[in-house]
């Protein structure tokens, strides 16, 4: 499972927890990582961002719809949105940009160069495969039971 070392995973987690704290006032706890198929349920909203450079693959940030509405509302300094409209989707995409942009900066400070693609949002039942590496899923929880899953499928070889 080349590429799935702490050196390559920690920048994503540090970036996600920092951005959530700065933009949403959320103290996210990092849960136990595990390998996971990239299958998402009918209630899922995902942000897919590709990575190229010294490390390549993709990061998929996964929320259920209620958590996505909560995060988007916090980003806009409101309560949870009743549904994600155009502005809510824009906020969620921007969250992905901020997390991965921050991770790129952290990688750069380690001498590892990466570029990121624009975010793609997906909703509902879907699945993906990454034949080049395994997908590591790390939950970030807040407010007791709200969860954001960081799905990291990267390689350095």
Phi, psi and omega in degrees: 000066182300143174093343183266057177258162179305323180304328182262343182267317185303322179300324178293318180291317178298317179296314182297313182293324178294312182294318178299321179291316184287321186264334186238357183058039181251130172263097183271135176264135180275124180270188183283125178287153176201156176287141184214140169294147179272069177242134185233144187275175181300336182263011184272145167234129182233151171244123178252127176229124179278155181230132175231165179117216181296332174238136181222155181147221176208158172241131176243117177264122189243132176229156162276167187301318181296320179291320177300317177296322178294313181297312181300318178298317178296322179295330180263011179058043176232181170282182178304138177286144178293331175201161179271111172264199182301317180290323178296317177297320178298318179297316180296318177298318180295324175302313178301316177300316182294316180297310183287327175296318177296320178297319179300321177295318178296318176299316181302321180293344176262004181080019180249118181266128174224155170238153179240152177271163173299151182287147172242134179256137175231151179224145172090191181297123176197162176212155181224161171228147176234098185288345184275343180195176176271160177259121177260123180254126179235116180282140171244117183249151176210162181050038176083300188232004180272136189226138171240124179262126173265111177259115186242116178235092184227161175214157179242005182246000000 
